[in-house]
């Protein structure tokens, strides 16, 4: 892959801080909306929820909503509440994910379930989903409600599909990408497309925004999968090797398995298929992946998705918001955390 591809050029010229600065006031209003809707007479709810929402999250998905709305020409305020909806859905899935995966760490801190237990984490996740739907209804738009409620349903299906493929060493790239598009990219796509609904733009613009979000979300997930095998935990904000320990078949392993000799296949079948892992196995997994070059291949796929996302923005008129969306697509495949 040419090192001067569009996504990488954008990443060299920008930073997440610069992208956020363009909509800093809107982001502050989103944070205030989130905090207002975490209020509850049950003290554990805001305490646990804020542990996740305030724990260094980058607010990428609501950022996509804010920029997408402005790039589509929206001048009102409805995008603030809808960006909060996107963040509530995302945070709810994080709480549920950590319970399913028995994760003890999130963004460099103890996970909510490690502190308050699984039951509290699941229930507060449900509270966040309910608050998201309250905000959707308050917005009053049936197309927006349809878009976001469908995204929530698809995300849960993706979670279940990931559960089904966990430990399945014969998982194909197509099956893996189906999980990624449902579990991760769907919310990015909804976050981008919701801005188009706010101005009732035409189908071409809606399709372009949807494709932008889908490809950016896929690029983010592919990069996450690569970092889990080669990233440094102090940079990624979470321990590396989580996918390996949980038996998740991500693209670096799927490609490595397809290229593997019999000894390597026996290794993957034992460690991921049967879950029989011993000290040193993660180091061996990294060695195999490094030798097969599959992290680099995964990163190349992320760059392709980033470039696809940037191309999808051609349906929008030139603007600083459109440029920021393009910069964000570049950052999706160049980040280290």
RAGI-V57535 format. One record per residue. PSI is psi as a letter, one per 30 degrees, with the letter a starting at -180 (999 if undefined). D_FIRST is the distance of its C-alpha to the first C-alpha in Angstrom with 1 decimal. Layout:
psi-><PSI;PSI>
d_first-><D_FIRST;D_FIRST>
This chain:
psi-><k;k;f;g;l;e;e;e;e;e;e;f;f;l;l;e;e;e;e;e;f;e;h;e;e;e;e;e;e;e;e;e;e;e;e;e;g;f;k;k;f;j;f;e;e;e;e;e;e;f;e;e;f;g;h;g;k;f;h;e;e;f;e;e;e;e;e;e;e;e;f;f;g;k;g;a;f;f;f;e;e;e;e;e;e;e;e;e;e;e;e;e;e;e;e;e;e;e;e;e;f;h;k;f;k;k;h;f;l;k;l;e;f;f;e;f;l;e;e;e;e;e;e;e;e;e;e;e;e;e;e;e;e;e;e;e;e;e;e;g;k;e;e;e;e;e;e;e;e;e;e;e;e;e;e;e;e;e;e;e;e;e;e;e;f;k;f;j;f;g;k;l;e;e;e;e;f;e;e;e;e;e;e;e;f;e;e;e;e;e;e;e;f;e;e;e;e;f;g;h;l;l;e;e;e;e;e;e;e;e;e;e;e;e;e;e;e;e;e;e;e;e;e;e;e;e;f;f;f;f;l;k;e;f;e;f;g;l;k;l;g;e;e;e;e;f;g;k;j;l;e;e;e;e;e;e;e;f;f;k;a;e;e;e;e;e;e;e;e;e;e;e;e;f;g;j;k;l;k;f;e;e;e;e;e;e;e;e;e;e;e;f;g;f;e;e;e;e;e;e;e;e;e;e;e;e;e;e;e;e;e;f;f;f;f;k;l;k;l;e;e;e;e;e;e;e;e;e;e;e;f;e;g;f;l;g;999>
d_first-><0.0;3.8;6.2;8.5;7.7;11.1;11.4;10.6;12.9;15.5;15.5;16.2;19.1;20.7;22.1;23.6;27.0;26.5;25.6;28.6;30.8;30.7;32.5;34.2;37.6;36.4;34.7;38.0;39.9;37.6;38.4;42.1;42.0;40.4;43.1;45.8;44.8;44.7;48.4;50.6;54.1;52.5;51.3;48.9;46.7;45.7;45.7;43.2;41.1;40.8;39.8;36.5;36.2;37.0;34.9;32.0;30.3;27.9;29.3;25.8;27.2;30.3;28.3;26.4;29.8;31.3;28.5;28.3;32.0;32.2;29.4;31.4;34.5;36.4;39.1;41.0;41.0;40.3;36.6;37.9;39.6;36.7;34.2;36.6;36.7;32.9;33.3;36.3;34.6;31.6;34.1;36.2;33.3;32.6;36.2;36.3;33.1;34.5;37.7;36.0;33.8;36.7;34.4;36.5;34.1;32.3;30.5;32.2;35.6;37.8;37.0;39.7;40.7;41.1;43.5;45.4;44.7;43.1;45.8;45.7;41.9;41.9;44.8;43.4;40.1;42.4;44.1;40.8;40.1;43.6;43.2;40.1;42.1;45.0;42.8;41.4;45.0;46.1;43.5;45.4;42.8;42.7;39.2;37.8;39.7;38.4;34.8;35.0;37.3;35.1;32.1;34.3;35.4;31.9;30.8;33.7;32.9;29.4;31.1;33.4;30.7;28.8;32.2;32.7;29.4;29.9;30.7;29.7;27.4;27.0;25.3;22.7;19.4;21.3;24.1;21.9;20.2;23.8;24.8;22.0;22.9;26.5;26.7;24.2;22.7;26.2;27.6;24.8;25.3;29.1;28.8;27.0;29.2;32.5;32.4;32.4;35.5;37.3;37.4;37.8;35.0;34.3;32.3;29.3;28.9;29.5;26.9;24.3;25.2;25.2;21.7;20.5;22.2;21.0;17.3;17.8;19.9;17.5;14.8;17.6;18.6;15.4;15.2;18.9;18.4;15.9;18.4;21.3;20.4;19.0;20.3;23.6;26.4;27.8;24.6;24.0;27.6;28.1;28.5;25.5;26.0;27.6;25.7;26.6;30.2;30.6;29.3;26.5;23.9;20.6;17.2;16.6;20.1;19.9;17.1;18.9;22.1;21.0;20.0;23.1;26.1;29.5;30.0;26.8;27.7;31.2;29.8;27.8;30.9;33.2;31.4;29.8;31.8;35.2;34.5;36.1;34.4;35.8;35.2;32.2;30.4;27.7;27.0;26.8;24.4;22.1;22.6;21.7;18.6;17.5;18.4;16.6;13.3;13.5;13.2;9.6;9.1;11.2;9.5;6.2;9.0;10.6;8.2;8.6;12.3;12.5;11.6;14.0;16.6;16.5;17.0;19.9;21.7;22.6;25.7;27.0;28.8;27.4;28.6;27.9;27.5;24.8;23.0;23.5;22.1;18.9;18.9;19.6;16.6;14.4;16.5;16.1;12.7;13.4;17.0;18.7;21.6>
